[in-house]
């Protein structure tokens, strides 16, 4: 049985939780009635991966086999994760009252009581228990009955627990009281090793808004501690964390921190024990954050997050960050899997839900399936109960939010348009005063760019006017010929047009339709220009059950759009062009939606983009729609 436990520990240390669980289960089956080690390993592993039911079951087994404060703390943690706050309080209280409980065990139990109080909305109880946990742990540093070497070792050994407690104390506004308590310990016992904890408490207070010291002061204090105790990995790791905060301003500090993290990872991997798992995972997560800053190192960041999550599968924040990296490279399914993992770990994690929102495309036929998976991850069974109606709420909520943003843009947009007009006018006057020469040419280029932006912005504002569209019969063949001719006149690449011999007429606003389709063709030409490619516009009639429709396909052989960006292309302000305003595609999408049409996008990097617009000929009372208001429901998309 002992050999099996050692093998399971090795698997766990290598980041293989499934293999470790299988081996621990075999050890548990072979264990005697009073041998709690395999059950403890199974409970701890279940807590790490967020399996509340298994953690609760195995922790209860540990408490039966080996009664004591450690087992009670473990059981309380499992009960808390399972939502059994009353039972968790009883377990934690039993551990606190135990005569054999060590200071760290009592502190962990107090921290559990604080978490239970916070879960029930008892702010006073949460603050009181957090401070009591601080006292329990800090008192050990000034205990003269314990050898100084052991107190220094405990300072490093309990550092993670202290940081958790310090964060709670600082968040509750008790940071000053805690700092005074450490100062009192130092006054009573001058050799008490409280310097590191005082520094980290200061960092926690700064993180929660207290201006007790600067980042430079914190880093200097940590550097002094690291110099005094160069063999302390815990101190080195905290110093590196602080140095990484300067990575945006100081490239040398970033490189030094990354090198130090790799050195720490090599040391910890060489030891490969369950006790070093949390520390090694922290190293990998820090490396991932450092690499994540640079898009060219996205693969390294992803690899580091995966290594850290193999060691700590229950780290919701890391799973969320990994999901964003995966989504950026276009693997939507894998990103969804990581978001599901984060929601299973912590259904209340705000970043997990924000990432989940990024996965919801109101126009996708898979919306219901995605919503069901997300709901099931957060609360098993919820997807089946609400998955079929939740997408409607998601779609409506997204459109309301989008409409509010557009309403704000419209309210202030005329000031921007007027300012652009003034800039264009004064640039024109300055060009005339400059006469001939290089300055005049530069002013001419600026005038041209400002004028184009003014016209595009004016078009965007017109698409949101409250006066409503002008309804008329729109012959499609002349319209698309006019659009392609206008686009080809300014394009530097070939623009081909293929029109079916017979096309039905549309009913709608000719000016708005022209602007929308012209934006699509001009965007395609700009994209094709980057690769010296081509643009093809194909127009044909479609047969639908209700009435004929017209399909307009605009295809280019440009660089294509990354998969991770496809969901953003119709968002106001999104553009890949250096001088683009980011409103052209938004105009197109809004106009086509108002005409009861739909626009589909298919793109592949390195091959190009295809925009397909389908416009119905029978609008079923389009004249009664009124304005193209910012909150128009695009249900036809």
C-alpha positions in Angstrom: 0.0 0.0 0.0 2.9 2.4 0.9 4.4 1.7 -2.5 1.1 2.6 -4.3 0.9 5.8 -2.3 4.4 6.7 -3.4 3.6 5.9 -7.0 0.5 8.1 -6.8 2.5 10.9 -5.3 4.9 10.6 -8.2 2.1 10.8 -10.8 0.6 13.8 -9.0 4.0 15.5 -8.9 4.3 14.9 -12.6 1.0 16.6 -13.2 -1.0 13.5 -14.0 -4.0 13.7 -11.6 -6.1 11.0 -13.3 -3.3 8.4 -13.0 -2.7 9.5 -9.4 -6.3 9.1 -8.5 -6.4 5.6 -10.0 -3.3 4.5 -8.0 -4.6 6.2 -4.8 -7.9 4.3 -5.2 -6.0 1.0 -5.4 -4.0 2.0 -2.3 -7.3 2.9 -0.5 -8.7 -0.5 -1.3 -5.7 -2.2 0.2 -5.5 0.0 3.3 -6.3 -1.1 6.8 -9.2 0.4 8.8 -7.0 3.0 10.5 -4.8 3.9 7.6 -6.1 7.3 6.3 -3.2 8.2 4.0 -4.8 7.0 0.7 -8.2 8.6 1.6 -6.4 11.8 2.5 -4.6 11.8 -0.9 -7.9 11.2 -2.7 -9.7 14.0 -0.8 -6.9 16.5 -1.4 -6.8 15.5 -5.1 -10.5 15.9 -5.4 -10.3 19.4 -3.8 -7.5 20.3 -6.2 -9.6 19.4 -9.3 -12.9 20.8 -8.0 -14.7 17.5 -7.5 -16.8 18.5 -4.5 -18.7 15.3 -4.1 -15.6 13.1 -4.1 -13.8 15.5 -1.8 -16.7 15.3 0.7 -16.8 11.5 0.6 -13.1 10.9 1.0 -12.7 13.6 3.7 -15.4 12.0 5.7 -13.6 8.7 5.4 -10.4 10.3 6.6 -12.2 11.7 9.7 -13.4 8.2 10.6 -10.0 6.5 10.1 -7.8 9.1 11.7 -9.8 11.5 14.0 -8.0 14.7 14.8 -7.7 18.4 13.9 -6.1 17.9 10.5 -8.9 15.5 9.4 -11.5 18.0 10.7 -10.0 20.9 8.7 -9.9 18.7 5.6 -13.5 17.7 6.1 -14.6 21.3 6.7 -12.9 22.4 3.5 -14.7 19.7 1.6 -18.0 20.5 3.2 -17.5 24.2 2.3 -16.8 23.4 -1.3 -20.0 21.2 -1.3 -22.0 24.1 0.0 -22.6 22.6 3.5 -21.7 25.7 5.5 -23.3 24.6 8.8 -21.5 21.3 8.8 -18.3 23.0 7.7 -18.5 25.4 10.7 -18.9 22.5 13.1 -15.9 20.7 11.6 -13.7 23.8 11.8 -14.9 24.6 15.4 -13.9 21.0 16.4 -10.4 21.5 14.9 -10.0 24.9 16.7 -10.9 23.4 20.1 -8.7 20.4 19.7 -5.8 20.3 22.2 -3.5 18.8 19.7 -4.1 21.3 17.0 -1.0 23.2 15.7 -1.0 26.9 15.1 -1.2 26.4 11.3 -4.1 24.0 11.7 -6.0 26.4 13.9 -5.3 29.2 11.4 -6.6 27.1 8.5 -9.7 26.3 10.5 -10.2 30.0 11.4 -9.8 30.8 7.7 -12.4 28.2 6.9 -14.8 29.8 9.4 -14.2 33.2 7.7 -15.0 31.7 4.3 -18.2 30.2 5.7 -19.2 33.5 7.1 -18.5 35.2 3.8 -20.5 32.6 2.0 -23.5 33.5 4.2 -23.0 37.2 3.9 -21.8 37.7 7.5 -19.1 40.4 7.0 -18.5 40.9 10.7 -17.9 37.2 11.3 -15.7 37.0 8.3 -13.5 39.8 9.5 -13.3 38.5 13.1 -12.3 35.0 12.0 -9.7 36.3 9.5 -8.1 38.4 12.2 -8.2 35.4 14.6 -6.4 33.3 11.9 -3.8 36.0 11.6 -3.2 35.9 15.4 -3.0 32.1 15.5 -0.3 32.0 12.7 1.7 35.0 13.7 2.0 34.0 17.3 4.3 31.2 16.3 7.0 33.6 15.0 7.4 35.1 18.5 7.2 31.9 20.5 10.4 31.8 22.6 9.9 28.1 23.4 10.5 27.3 19.8 14.1 27.3 18.3 14.8 30.3 16.1 15.8 28.0 13.1 12.4 26.3 13.4 10.6 29.6 13.5 12.4 30.8 10.3 11.6 27.5 8.6 8.0 27.9 9.6 8.0 31.4 8.2 8.7 30.0 4.7 6.7 26.8 5.1 3.5 28.7 6.1 4.0 31.6 3.7 1.2 30.5 1.3 -1.2 30.3 4.2 -0.1 33.6 5.5 -0.6 35.3 2.2 -4.1 34.0 2.0 -4.9 35.3 5.5 -3.2 38.6 4.8 -5.3 39.1 1.7 -8.5 38.5 3.7 -7.4 40.8 6.5 -6.4 43.6 4.1 -9.7 43.2 2.2 -11.6 43.6 5.4 -9.8 46.9 6.3 -7.8 45.4 9.2 -4.4 45.7 7.6 -3.2 48.4 10.0 -4.3 46.3 13.0 -2.4 43.3 11.7 0.7 45.3 11.0 0.7 46.7 14.6 0.3 43.1 15.9 3.5 42.0 14.0 5.3 45.1 15.3 4.3 44.1 18.9 5.6 40.6 18.4 8.9 42.0 17.2 9.1 44.4 20.2 8.5 41.5 22.6 10.8 39.1 20.8 13.5 40.9 18.8 14.7 37.8 17.0 11.2 37.0 15.7 11.4 36.6 11.9 8.5 38.9 11.0 10.2 41.0 8.3 9.1 38.9 5.4 5.5 38.7 6.6 5.4 42.4 7.3 6.5 43.1 3.8 3.9 40.7 2.3 1.2 42.2 4.5 2.2 45.6 3.2 1.8 44.3 -0.3 -1.6 42.9 0.5 -2.7 46.3 1.9 -1.4 48.1 -1.2 -3.3 45.7 -3.4 -6.5 46.6 -1.5 -6.0 50.4 -1.8 -4.0 51.3 1.3 -1.0 53.6 0.5 1.3 52.2 3.2 4.4 51.8 1.0 5.4 52.0 -2.7 6.1 49.1 -5.0 9.8 50.1 -4.9 9.8 49.8 -1.1 8.2 46.4 -1.3 10.8 45.2 -3.8 13.7 46.6 -1.8 12.5 44.8 1.3 12.1 41.5 -0.5 15.5 41.9 -2.1 17.1 42.4 1.3 15.3 39.3 2.7 16.5 37.3 -0.4 20.0 38.5 0.2 19.9 37.5 3.8 18.5 34.1 3.0 19.6 33.1 -0.5 18.5 29.5 -0.1 14.9 30.4 0.5 12.9 29.6 -2.6 9.8 31.1 -1.1 11.5 34.5 -0.8 13.0 34.3 -4.2 9.6 33.5 -5.7 7.9 36.5 -4.1 10.7 38.8 -5.2 10.3 37.6 -8.8 6.6 38.2 -8.6 7.3 41.8 -7.6 9.9 42.3 -10.3 7.4 41.1 -12.9 5.1 44.0 -12.1 7.7 46.2 -13.7 7.9 44.1 -16.9 6.1 46.7 -19.0 8.6 49.5 -18.1 11.8 47.5 -17.6 12.7 44.9 -20.2 15.8 43.9 -18.3 13.8 43.2 -15.1 11.4 41.1 -17.1 14.2 39.0 -18.6 15.9 38.5 -15.3 12.6 37.5 -13.7 11.8 35.0 -16.4 15.3 33.5 -16.1 14.9 33.2 -12.3 11.5 31.5 -12.8 13.0 28.9 -15.2 15.8 28.2 -12.6 13.1 27.8 -9.9 11.1 25.5 -12.1 14.2 23.3 -12.8 14.9 23.0 -9.0 11.3 22.2 -8.1 10.9 19.6 -11.0 14.1 17.9 -9.8 12.5 17.4 -6.4 9.1 16.3 -7.9 7.0 15.9 -4.7 3.4 16.7 -3.9 4.6 19.2 -1.4 6.2 21.3 -4.1 3.3 21.0 -6.5 1.6 24.3 -5.4 4.9 26.2 -5.6 5.8 24.8 -9.0 2.4 25.5 -10.4 2.8 29.1 -9.2 6.1 29.3 -11.0 4.4 28.1 -14.3 1.5 30.5 -13.9 3.9 33.5 -13.4 5.9 32.4 -16.5 2.7 32.2 -18.4 1.7 35.7 -17.4 5.2 37.0 -18.4 4.9 35.4 -21.8 1.3 36.4 -22.3 2.3 40.1 -22.6 3.9 39.4 -26.0 1.7 37.9 -28.7 4.7 36.3 -30.4 5.1 34.2 -27.2 1.5 33.0 -27.0 2.5 29.4 -27.6 4.9 29.6 -24.6 2.3 31.2 -22.4 -0.2 28.4 -23.4 2.3 25.7 -22.6 3.2 27.3 -19.2 -0.5 27.5 -18.3 -1.1 23.9 -19.2 1.9 22.8 -17.1 0.6 24.7 -14.1 -2.9 23.4 -14.5 -1.7 19.8 -14.6 -0.3 20.4 -11.1 -3.3 22.5 -9.9 -6.3 21.6 -12.0 -8.5 23.5 -9.7 -7.1 26.9 -10.5 -10.0 28.8 -12.0 -8.0 32.0 -12.9 -5.4 30.1 -14.8 -8.1 28.2 -16.7 -9.7 31.5 -17.7 -6.4 33.0 -18.9 -5.7 29.8 -20.9 -9.1 30.0 -22.5 -8.4 33.5 -23.8 -5.1 32.5 -25.4 -6.8 29.5 -27.1 -9.7 31.7 -28.3 -7.2 34.2 -29.8 -5.7 31.4 -32.0 -9.2 30.4 -33.1 -9.8 27.1 -31.4 -13.3 27.8 -30.1 -14.0 24.3 -28.9 -10.9 24.0 -26.8 -11.5 27.5 -25.3 -15.0 26.5 -24.4 -13.6 23.4 -22.6 -11.3 25.5 -20.5 -14.2 27.9 -19.6 -16.3 24.9 -18.6 -13.4 23.8 -16.4 -13.3 27.2 -14.7 -17.1 27.2 -14.1 -16.9 23.7 -12.6 -14.2 24.8 -10.2 -15.9 28.1 -9.2 -19.4 28.9 -10.5 -19.1 32.4 -9.1 -15.9 33.3 -10.8 -16.5 36.6 -12.6 -13.8 36.2 -15.2 -15.1 32.8 -16.1 -18.5 34.2 -16.9 -17.0 37.1 -18.9 -15.0 34.6 -20.9 -18.2 32.6 -21.3 -19.9 35.6 -22.7 -17.2 35.8 -25.4 -18.3 32.4 -26.6 -21.9 33.4 -27.2 -22.6 34.4 -30.8 -26.3 35.3 -31.1 -26.4 34.5 -34.8 -24.8 31.0 -34.4 -27.0 27.9 -34.8 -25.0 26.3 -32.0 -25.9 29.0 -29.4 -28.3 26.8 -27.5 -25.7 24.0 -27.3 -23.0 26.4 -26.0 -25.4 27.9 -23.4 -26.4 24.5 -22.2 -22.8 23.4 -21.8 -21.9 26.5 -19.8 -25.0 26.2 -17.5 -24.2 22.5 -16.9 -20.6 23.3 -16.0 -21.7 25.9 -13.4 -24.7 23.9 -12.1 -25.1 20.3 -13.3 -28.6 19.8 -14.7 -29.2 23.5 -15.3 -28.5 23.3 -19.0 -31.2 20.7 -19.6 -33.7 22.8 -17.7 -32.9 26.2 -19.2 -30.8 25.6 -22.3 -33.7 25.9 -24.7 -34.9 29.3 -23.5 -31.6 30.9 -22.2 -30.4 31.7 -25.7 -33.3 34.0 -26.2 -32.4 35.9 -23.1 -28.7 35.9 -24.2 -29.6 37.3 -27.6 -31.9 40.0 -26.2 -29.4 41.0 -23.5 -26.6 41.3 -26.0 -28.7 43.5 -28.3 -29.8 45.7 -25.5 -26.2 46.3 -24.4 -25.2 46.9 -28.0 -28.1 49.3 -28.5 -27.2 51.3 -25.4 -23.6 51.7 -26.7 -24.8 52.7 -30.1 -27.3 55.2 -28.6 -24.4 56.8 -26.7 -22.3 56.9 -29.9 -25.2 58.6 -31.7 -25.7 61.1 -28.9 -22.1 62.3 -29.1 -21.3 61.3 -32.6 -22.3 64.7 -34.1 -19.7 66.5 -32.0 -17.0 64.1 -33.5 -18.4 64.7 -37.0 -18.3 68.5 -36.6 -14.8 68.3 -35.2 -13.6 66.3 -38.2 -15.2 68.9 -40.5 -13.3 71.7 -38.7 -10.1 69.8 -38.9 -10.6 69.2 -42.7 -11.5 72.8 -43.3 -8.4 74.1 -41.4 -6.2 71.6 -43.1 -7.5 72.8 -46.5 -6.7 76.4 -45.5 -3.3 75.5 -44.3 -2.5 73.7 -47.5 -3.4 76.7 -49.6 -1.2 78.9 -47.4 1.7 76.5 -47.7 1.8 76.8 -51.5 3.8 74.2 -53.3 6.3 71.8 -51.8 6.6 68.8 -49.4 4.6 70.5 -46.6 1.7 71.1 -49.0 1.7 67.5 -50.1 1.6 66.2 -46.6 -1.3 68.5 -45.8 -3.0 67.3 -48.9 -2.7 63.7 -47.7 -4.0 64.7 -44.3 -6.9 66.5 -45.9 -7.8 63.5 -48.0 -7.7 61.1 -45.0 -9.8 63.4 -42.8 -12.3 64.0 -45.5 -12.7 60.2 -46.1 -13.1 59.7 -42.3 -15.7 62.5 -42.1 -17.8 61.0 -45.0 -17.6 57.5 -43.5 -18.6 58.8 -40.0 -21.5 60.8 -41.5 -22.7 57.7 -43.2 -22.6 55.8 -39.9 -24.6 58.5 -38.2 -27.2 58.5 -41.0 -27.7 54.8 -40.6 -28.9 55.5 -37.0 -31.2 58.5 -37.8 -34.6 58.5 -36.3 -36.4 59.7 -39.5 -36.6 56.2 -41.0 -35.6 54.8 -44.3 -37.0 55.8 -47.7 -38.9 52.9 -49.2 -38.7 52.5 -52.9 -38.4 49.8 -55.6 -34.7 49.0 -56.0 -33.6 47.3 -59.2 -30.6 45.2 -58.2 -28.7 44.8 -61.4 -28.1 48.5 -62.0 -27.3 49.0 -58.3 -24.6 46.3 -58.1 -23.0 47.5 -61.4 -22.9 51.0 -59.9 -21.3 49.8 -56.7 -18.6 47.7 -58.4 -17.8 50.5 -60.7 -17.4 52.9 -57.8 -15.2 50.4 -55.8 -13.1 49.5 -58.8 -12.3 53.2 -59.5 -10.4 53.5 -56.2 -9.2 50.0 -55.9 -5.7 48.9 -56.9 -6.7 45.2 -57.5 -9.1 43.7 -60.0 -12.8 43.7 -59.0 -14.9 41.2 -61.1 -18.7 41.2 -61.2 -20.8 38.2 -62.1 -24.6 39.0 -62.3 -27.4 36.6 -63.1 -29.4 37.4 -66.2 -32.5 38.0 -64.3 -32.8 39.4 -60.8 -35.9 40.4 -58.8 -36.3 44.0 -57.5 -36.0 44.8 -53.8 -38.1 47.1 -51.8 -36.0 49.3 -49.4 -33.8 52.3 -49.1 -31.6 52.4 -52.1 -29.1 54.9 -50.6 -28.6 52.8 -47.4 -28.3 49.5 -49.4 -25.7 51.2 -51.7 -23.6 52.3 -48.7 -23.8 48.9 -47.0 -22.8 46.8 -50.1 -20.2 49.4 -51.2 -18.5 49.1 -47.8 -18.3 45.3 -48.2 -16.7 45.6 -51.7 -14.3 48.3 -50.6 -13.2 46.3 -47.6 -12.6 43.3 -49.8 -10.5 45.4 -52.2 -8.5 46.8 -49.3 -7.8 43.3 -48.0 -6.9 41.9 -51.4 -4.5 44.8 -51.9 -2.3 43.4 -49.1 -1.7 40.2 -51.0 -2.0 41.6 -54.6 -5.1 39.4 -54.8 -8.5 39.8 -56.5 -12.1 40.5 -55.6 -15.1 38.8 -57.0 -18.7 39.9 -56.6 -21.4 37.4 -57.5 -25.1 38.3 -57.5 -27.9 35.7 -58.1 -31.5 35.0 -57.2 -32.4 32.5 -54.5 -35.6 30.6 -54.1 -37.1 30.6 -50.6 -40.3 29.2 -49.3 -41.9 32.6 -48.9 -40.6 34.8 -51.7 -37.5 35.2 -53.9 -34.3 36.6 -52.4 -31.2 38.1 -53.8 -27.8 36.7 -52.8 -24.7 38.9 -53.0 -21.3 37.2 -52.5 -18.2 39.3 -52.0 -15.1 37.2 -52.1 -11.5 38.3 -51.8 -8.1 36.5 -51.8 -6.6 38.7 -49.1 -4.9 37.6 -45.9 -8.1 36.4 -44.2 -9.4 37.1 -40.7 -8.1 35.1 -37.7 -10.8 32.8 -36.2 -10.5 34.5 -32.9 -11.4 37.9 -34.5 -14.5 36.8 -36.5 -16.9 37.5 -33.6 -15.7 41.2 -33.4 -15.7 42.3 -37.0 -19.2 44.0 -36.8 -18.4 45.8 -33.5 -18.1 49.6 -33.9 -14.5 50.6 -33.9 -13.0 47.2 -34.9 -10.6 47.5 -37.9 -7.4 45.9 -39.2 -6.5 48.9 -41.3 -4.1 51.5 -40.1 -6.3 54.4 -41.1 -9.7 52.6 -40.8 -12.5 54.0 -38.6 -14.1 50.7 -37.8 -17.6 51.7 -38.7 -18.0 50.4 -42.3 -18.9 46.8 -41.5 -21.1 48.1 -38.6 -23.1 50.2 -41.1 -23.4 47.2 -43.5 -24.6 44.9 -40.7 -27.2 47.3 -39.4 -28.6 48.2 -42.8 -28.9 44.6 -43.9 -30.5 43.6 -40.6 -33.1 46.4 -41.1 -33.9 45.1 -44.5 -34.7 41.7 -42.9 -31.5 40.3 -44.5 -28.6 38.4 -43.1 -24.9 38.6 -43.6 -22.6 35.5 -43.2 -18.8 35.6 -43.0 -16.4 32.8 -43.8 -12.7 33.4 -43.6 -9.5 31.5 -43.4 -6.1 33.0 -42.8 -3.9 32.8 -45.9 -6.8 32.1 -48.3 -9.2 35.1 -48.0 -12.7 36.1 -46.9 -16.2 35.5 -48.3 -19.1 37.8 -47.2 -22.5 36.5 -48.2 -25.5 38.8 -48.0 -29.0 37.5 -48.5 -31.8 40.1 -49.0 -35.5 39.1 -49.2 -37.7 40.7 -51.8 -40.8 40.6 -49.7 -40.2 42.6 -46.6 -43.6 42.0 -45.1 -44.4 45.6 -44.2 -40.9 47.1 -44.2 -42.4 50.6 -44.4 -43.8 50.1 -40.9 -40.4 49.5 -39.3 -39.7 53.1 -38.8 -36.2 54.3 -37.9 -33.0 52.3 -38.1 -32.7 52.9 -34.4 -29.7 51.7 -32.4 -31.8 49.1 -30.6 -33.3 47.5 -33.7 -33.8 43.8 -33.1 -31.5 41.9 -35.7 -33.5 38.7 -35.3 -33.3 38.0 -39.0 -29.5 37.6 -38.8 
